[in-house]
Amino acid sequence: MLDILKTPVETFQDFIVLTGRAFKNIFRSPHYVDDILIQMDTIGVGSLPIVMLIGLFSGLIMGNQMARALRTYGAQGQIGPIVSITIIRELGPVLVALLVAGRNASGIASELGSMKVTEQIDAMRALGTDPIQKLVTPRLIATAITLPLLTVIADYLGLLGGFLIARFMFDIRSAQYWTPAWQTLVYNDVVQGLVKPLAFAILIALVGCFYGMRTSGGTEGVGRATTKAVVWSSIWIFIVTYFIGNIFVNL
Amino acid sequence: MPETQGESTVLEFRDISLRFGSEIALDHVSFAMSAGDSRIVFGVAGSGKTTLLKVALGLVKPDSGRVYVFGQDATDLKETAWFHLRARMGILFQEGGLFDSMNIAENVAYPLINQPALRERIGQNGAVDERVREALRFVELEHTLDKFPSELSGGMRRRVGIARAIVTEPPLLLYDSPTAGLDPITANTIINLIIKERDLRDAASILVTHRFQDGHLMADFRYNPDNGQIEKMPLKEDNQVKTKFFVMNGGRLVFVGTRAELRASTDPYVMKFAK
């Protein structure tokens, strides 16, 4: 029985160690600012088009489905608040995080994994750099900065999508959509909508780096690491969003 | 870093053992080497040759035994302290270990810019550029400065790896299978470069290989600075002592000796590497 638990417990312990070292390095020199900027470009700017698309469509879909349901109760006017609360609290952060996990946790894991199997990580240590400082910490910082920003953009486009449906398919006036959509939001919602992407960002970057750094077994190993990184970061996104949501509900 | 006393031994292993899970990687390995010494390490795949180099570099910690680097007990050093020792070692990884994302000049400059111990000493950019050019000139690849590793052939990548290893002028050089997968002519070029580096600066070197010709060249040839050629060593000279051969099997050093002793060995495993 204990043997079955041994591997997952050890893996989790290694993950915590990596997390600790990655965070410690944020406050220690040398700081690789160039690497942070390059990663922000790859993760942030690179994900922007697809995040915008997903944001807009989640709003369009939400608006469409909700308006139909609300119409049976004659409550079409409620479409604004419903779209804005769902997207800002939950859908925006989770959808963007899942996208970035698919795009960047895999990217990070495969890049670091290839470096591992071609001895570039060993070479870094041999040539005087800490691979965690040089590779993991910049990716962590870059994701933590860009993911909340991406989420804000996606949230806005989601609201816009909801508006387009409300205005042009259900003939709701602009003010009737935007005013309640805006007024219904309280600080709790906004903070929740920003804390989540921050937590997801840390998760995505660290899970990607973790599986990348422990890649073994050549090219095939890189493939396995990439898959694991995406699967586990996605699973953790759902677990974490549930708990953060719970905390904020009780606040 | 100031030269400390008692540095005549560049590298010493005392009874080093290491396991990866249930697999024995190193089994009670002991040896010592001084400046100008060469050690040729033979052995089949998985016999612990690469692990030996990784322990010497502090990339892996041994389970038991002690490692002395430049006269200092380095066994329990922290990673940051190891950086200072590694600044005085050069390493060529099996596949070159070049960074794909950087061009050749950046790759060769990497240790100069990133080694904490060297950064302070070298400082200005001009000096780094000059050192990088010099190292690439040494391996005759000065024209590849702006290229990326993926644009070079296997042999050229290996030569860039050598340039990166020697750019810091380290007193100890470790070469992990520098000729693996190369054609014989390119392989000889690589070994000639290693001989040249050894003889010009009296660096200690460990060469891991499975090609017996590599060891033969290292033991019998030397670099003549007068005409810039690699030539056969006069037999009289007592050079044989400086070059020793190791044969590894299952993590153990099963043979340690000179070339003549290697030739005279009757052990069937050792004989595989004698001819």
HADDOCK unambig.tbl for C-alpha pairs under 7 A between the chains (distance, minus, plus):
assign (segid A and resid 118 and name CA) (segid B and resid 95 and name CA) 6.84 0.50 0.50
assign (segid A and resid 118 and name CA) (segid B and resid 97 and name CA) 6.06 0.50 0.50
assign (segid A and resid 119 and name CA) (segid B and resid 97 and name CA) 5.20 0.50 0.50
assign (segid A and resid 120 and name CA) (segid B and resid 97 and name CA) 4.93 0.50 0.50
assign (segid A and resid 120 and name CA) (segid B and resid 98 and name CA) 6.39 0.50 0.50
assign (segid A and resid 120 and name CA) (segid B and resid 99 and name CA) 6.11 0.50 0.50
assign (segid A and resid 123 and name CA) (segid B and resid 97 and name CA) 6.00 0.50 0.50
assign (segid A and resid 126 and name CA) (segid B and resid 57 and name CA) 6.84 0.50 0.50
assign (segid A and resid 126 and name CA) (segid B and resid 86 and name CA) 6.15 0.50 0.50
assign (segid A and resid 127 and name CA) (segid B and resid 86 and name CA) 6.95 0.50 0.50
assign (segid A and resid 127 and name CA) (segid B and resid 111 and name CA) 4.93 0.50 0.50
assign (segid A and resid 127 and name CA) (segid B and resid 114 and name CA) 6.97 0.50 0.50
assign (segid A and resid 127 and name CA) (segid B and resid 115 and name CA) 6.15 0.50 0.50
assign (segid A and resid 128 and name CA) (segid B and resid 83 and name CA) 5.26 0.50 0.50
assign (segid A and resid 128 and name CA) (segid B and resid 87 and name CA) 6.92 0.50 0.50
assign (segid A and resid 128 and name CA) (segid B and resid 111 and name CA) 6.49 0.50 0.50
assign (segid A and resid 128 and name CA) (segid B and resid 114 and name CA) 5.60 0.50 0.50
assign (segid A and resid 128 and name CA) (segid B and resid 115 and name CA) 4.28 0.50 0.50
assign (segid A and resid 128 and name CA) (segid B and resid 116 and name CA) 6.63 0.50 0.50
assign (segid A and resid 129 and name CA) (segid B and resid 114 and name CA) 6.21 0.50 0.50
assign (segid A and resid 129 and name CA) (segid B and resid 115 and name CA) 6.93 0.50 0.50
